């Protein structure tokens, strides 16, 4: 059970802390240049049982490097745009700038003093083959051993009553490219990931439904929790229901459903 966007806001950070101390959250992914990253690191240091990793931001967020150094990727404020198609082309055109920024984010993470448990990317932009390759290549230099490969089994979604279309099947197929990159580097990845179809809407009912159909192997369920809908969250994710996701992580019935099927409540990966 992982929380994304750790460091984006204090409302997110508070949700991560409470869901770890009182709920089923075992891991969180840190935005090293997030507006509340300092607060997130402070909280993480006080929770040695929380597995923390890098939430790489190469879309819709602030870069670590000055804008002048990576001007092909960010605007004058040093922010990546929200346009996935445009950025996908820019990653190809400005690969050296992208590599420099990815390296800077890993270095910034190491500087926090937190153990690097895993890495993933905001909006799963590491599914782009260039971003994925650089995450793996650079991450290996910093001791990265676990990467989220966002493969959400279509058959599980169907079993949960969801209509599975071409988009879900295409995403499942495309994630195989990233998995090969990860495996070739000698790294590990969860066998399945849940939270894509219901991104921002992983409520208790959906988590309990998934728990009944978990496939064999290691499954990761990821969330975007927050204790309140702050202006930044409303602006960036207007359709997300962060408070409902936070409530799911504290729900005793969710804990019970996971424990009943031998699900992972606290991530005990070495």
N, C-alpha and C positions, 0 to 999 in steps of 0.2 A: 504494500500500500504506500504510494508515493504522492507527495504534494508538489506540484509544479509552481513556478513563479515565486518561490521563497525569496524575499528581498524586494518584491515589487511595491509593497505597501506595508504599513504597520498592522493593518487589519488582516492581511494575509499572514504575516509573521505570527501574530497572536493566535490565529487559527491553527497554524502548524504546531505551535507549542502546546496548545490545549489538546489538540487531537492526538499528539504523541503522548502526553502525560496521562490523559484521561480516556483516550480512545484507542483506535486500532492502527494509527499511522506509524509506520516504521521508518520512512525515508522522506527526504525532501531534496529538491533540485534548486540550487541557488543561482540567482541572477547577480553576477558579481558587480555589475554597474547599475543595478536597480536602485531606485530612489531610497529604499529602506534597507539596503544591503548591510550597512553597518549594524543596524538593529538586529537583522537576521543572524549575522555572525555572532553577535553577543549572546543571543538566545541559544544558538546551536552549541556554543562552548559550554553552556550550562546544562546541556542535554547529551551526555556522552553516548547514550544509547541510540540517538537519532543518526541514521545513516544519511550523510549529506553528499551530494554530487554537484556537478556543474550543469546548469541549465544554459546552454550556449545560446546567445542572442545574436542572430544575424538578420532579423526581421522585426519590425515594430518595436524598437527599443533603442536604448542608448549604447553606443560603442564605448570601449575602454580607451582606444587610441584617439588622439586628437583628430578632428575632422580633416585637417590639412593632409594628414598622412594616408587617409583612406577615402579621399574625396570621390573616388569612383563608386563608392558603396553607400555613403551617407550624405545627408544634407549639411548645411552650414552649421547646424546645431550639434552635429555628431549623431544624428538619429537615422536608423534604417527605416525605410518606408514600409508600408503594409502591402505593397504590390508584389505578390509572389512571382508572377510571370516576369516582370521587369527585373526583379532581383535575381531570378534564375539566370537571366542573360548576363547580368553584371558579374555574377560569380565566375562565369566563364571568361569574361573580358578582363577582369581585375583579380585574377587568381592570387597573385602575390600579395595584394592588399588584404584579401580575404585570409590568406594564411597568416599574415602578420597579426590580424585582429584575433583570430582564433588562438594563436599562441599567447597573445596578451591576456586573453580571458583565462586560459589555463594558468598562466603565471600569476594573475591576480587571485585566482582561487587558492593556489599554493601559499601565497602570502598571508592568507587568513589563518593559516595554521591548522585548518580542518583537514581531516583525512579525506582523500578523494575516493569516494565509494563507487561512483558511476558517472556517466555523462549522458545527456540527451539534449534536445534542442527545442527552443521556443517554436511553436507551430510545426514541430517535427521537420524543420528545414534540413536536417541532416539526411533526409531521404533524397535530397539533391545529391547526385553522385560525387560532385566536387566537394561539397560541404562534408559529406560523409567520409570521404577519403581523407580529407584534411583533419577532421576530428579524430580519426583513428591514428593517423600518422603522428600528429602533434601530441595527441593524448598519450600515446605509448611512451613518449619521452618524459611525461610527467607521472608515469605509473598507472595510467588508466587500465582497468581490467574488465570493466563491465559497461556495456553500451545498450541503451534501450533500442530495440528494433520493433517499431510499432506494427506488429502483425496481429491483427484482431481476427480470430477464426470466424469466417462467415457462418459456419454451421452452429456456433454457439449463439451468435446473434439471432439466427433463425429459431433456435430452440427457445430463446427468450421472447419470441413473438415479434421480432423485428423483420421488416421486409428488407431483404438483401439484394441490392441492385448491382449494376455494373461498376459503379464507383467503389463500393466496398471490396468487390472482387479484384478490381484493378489495383487498389491500394495494397491488398494482401499480396498480390503478385510482385508489385514494385518493391515492397519491403525486402524481398529476397535478395535484391542487389546489395542493400546495406548489410544484410546478414552475412553474405559472402565476404564483404570487406572486413567485417568484425571477426569472423572465423579465421580468415587468412592471417590476421594479425595476432592470433592466439588469444583473443579476448572472448568473453562470455556475453551472452544476451539472454533475456527471458525467453522462454519458449512461446509465450503468448502474452499479449498486452491488451487490457480492456480500458476503455475510456474515450476511444476515438469517435465512435458512433454517437455517443452521448456526451461529447466534450462540453463541459460547463453545466451538465445536467445529470451528473452521476449521483442520483438521490438514493435513499435507502432501499426503495423497492427494486431499483435496477441492480444494485449491488447484491441484494439477496437472490435475485433471479440468476445473475451470473454465477453466484456461489453454487447453485444447483447443477451447473453444467461446466465446471472448470475442467479443462483437458489435463492430461497427464503432463508432468513436468512442472517447471517454475512459471507461474503466471504473475504478472504485475498489473495491479489496478491503480490507475493514477487519477488525481483529483486536482481541482482548483479551488481550494477552500478559502473562505474569508469570514471573519466575524461580523463584518458590515460592508455595505456597498459604498465604498468611497468614490469620490468624483473620478479619480483616475481609472478605477475598475469599470465604472459606467461608461467612460469614454472609450476605453480600449476593448472592452468585452460587454457590450450592451445587452446581449442575449444570454449571458452566463448567469447561473443561479448559484453563486459561490456560497451563500448562506445555507442552502439546502445540501450542498456537498459537505460542508462543515458538519452539519447535523448528522449526516449519514456516518461520518467517521466516529461520532460519539454514540451512535445508536446501539443499545445493548442487543437488539435483535440482529443487527449486522454482525456484531462480534459472535453471537451464537450461531448464525448461519455459516460463518467461516470456520469456526471451531468444529461444527458438526461434520464438515466434509474434509477436515484436516487441512484447512487453508492456512496460509501464513498470516499471522497477526502481527508479529514482530519479525522483520526481515533479519535472518541470522546468517546471511551470506558471509563467508570468510573474507 
